[in-house]
Amino acid sequence: FPGGSKNVPSCIPGSLAGIGNLGRAGVAPASHACRLRKINFQQSYIRNRTYTLAKLARLSDQDTDNRLIGQQLYINVQETNRCYVMKRVIEIIVDEVLLSAPKNHYPHIHEVAQFLAALRTELSGCVSMAHFYRPWLFPILPLLGKNKAIGELDLLFDYMENACTEAPKKIATSKGGNKKKN
């Protein structure tokens, strides 16, 4: 993320239709434009499909030294901006990799692409006023290959969950201390 800025994305709260219900492709909308509900990532079916697809692609990945998805995504990016960064990464992975990957070579890729596209749609209101994100994945992707990106879908899933889900809320305990609520 060379040259990134620390500008905060404009996360405009909006009224999302269907709050509390599972929406498109099994994605539950959140009440904040740069947040997703944790339940989106707790669906074992799509988690298993994503992790299985990544594992299959990694079997033929000869380059174990380089990563597309990792902490380098967050260089010069404040924690509050990470969901916007992950939204942009998902846009690139879905549009440039998953939709053009051979479906007969990657089982369940269509389901994973639909799920990620639905997450992207739910984050459509998450925008950056400064447009600090530079699409550095575009020049790197052809060098490392689509198989590399598919092999890191599990990392993408985890990074997206960590960056975009609501933080655990603290609740008071009977002894006056704080306890995290899941």
N, C-alpha and C positions, 0 to 999 in steps of 0.2 A: 504494500500500500504506500509506496513512496509518494511523497508530496501531498499526502492527505491533510486535511484541515480538521480542526477540532470544533467545527460548527455543529450546533445541535440541530437535528432534524425537527421539523415542525410536525409534531404529533398531535394533530387536531382531533379531540374527542368528537365522535360522531354518533348518530343513531344508526346502528347497524341492525338491519332487519333480522329477526330470528334470534335475538340474544337469548341464550339458554337452550336453544334447540340446535341440533346438529344440522349444519347447512350443506352446501355443495360438497360433494365427495367426502362426506363424513367429517367436515371441518366445523368446529364450533367457534363462532365469532366471539371476540372479546369486546369490552366496552371502550377500548382505547385504540386509536389508529395504529400504534406501533406495538401492539400486544396481541398475542394469541392465547387462547385458553390452554392450560396444561393437558386437558383431556384429549386434545388433538394428537398429542404425542404418546398417550397411554393406551391407544388402541393396538392391542398385540398383533392383530392381523396385518396392519400396514407396517408396523415396526418390523415384524418378521420378514415381510416381503422386501422391505428396504435393505435390511441387513443381509438377507440371503442373496439378493442381487449384487450387493457390494462384494460379498465374499466370492461369488462366482467370477466377477470381473477381476478381482485381485489375483486369482489363480494364474492369469495370463499377463499380469503386469510385471515386467522385468525391471522397471525403475522403482526401486524401493527407497531411494535417497531423496526424492523430491515429493512435495505435497502441494496440492491445490488448496485443500481445506486445512486450516490450522491457525495458530495464534498470529501468524503474519497478516491475517485479515484485519487484525485490530491494531496494527501499528499506527500511532497517532490518532486513534479513534477512542473517544470517551465511551464509557460503558453504556451510557444512555443512547448512543448512536449505533450500537452493535446490531440491533434488530433491522435497522434500515440497510446496513451493509449486507446482512444475510438475505434480506429480500432481494437485493440486487444480484447477489450470487445465485440465488434460486432462479431468477429470471434468465440468467445466462445459461445455467445448467439445463433448465427445462427447454429453452428455445434452441440452444446450440448443440445440445448433446442428446437428451432423452427423446425428443420428438423425432430426431433423425437416426436414432440407433436401430439396428436391425432387430426387430421383435422376435425373430426365430432364434437369434443368438442369445438374447437376454430375456428369459421368462419373467413375466410380471412387470416388465418395464413400463407398460402402458398404465397400469394401476398406480405405480409409484409416481409417474409423471403427472397423472391426474391429481393425486394427493398434493404434490408440491405446487402444482398450478393453482389449486384451491387455496393453499396457504398464501401464495402470492396475491391472489385476488382479495383475500381477507385483509391483507396488508396494503391494499391499493391507496388508502388514505395516509399511509406512512411515507412522507416526503421530506426531502431536505431542501430548505430554502436556499442554501449555498451550493447545492449540488457538489458536495465535496468528494463524492465517490468517483473515482476514475476507473473505467472498465479495464483494469490491468489483466483480467482473466482472458480477454479476447486474444492478445498476442501470445500468451502462455499456453492456452488450451491446445492449439494445433501442435505445439512442440511436445507437450506431455501426452496428448491424445485423449480421445473420448473415453477409452477404456479406463484411463486413470481417473477421470471424473466419475464414472459409474462405480469404480472400485472404492471411491470415497463417499458414496451416498450415505453410509452409516455415520461418517463424521459430519456430513452436512446436516443430517437429521438431528444429531446431538447438539451441534453448534446452534442450529435454528431453535431448538428447544430451550437451550440455555440463554440465548440472546432475546428471545421474543415471548417467553411465557411470563406470567405475572409472578413477581417475587413472593415467596412465602410471607404471609402476614404474621405478625407477632400478636399473641393473645396473652392476657394476664393469667397467671396460675393462681391457685388458692393461697400460695405462700407469698404472693406479691412479686414474684419473679416473672421473667418473660419466657415464653415457650413458643417455638415456631409451629405454625399451623400449616399442614399440607393441604 
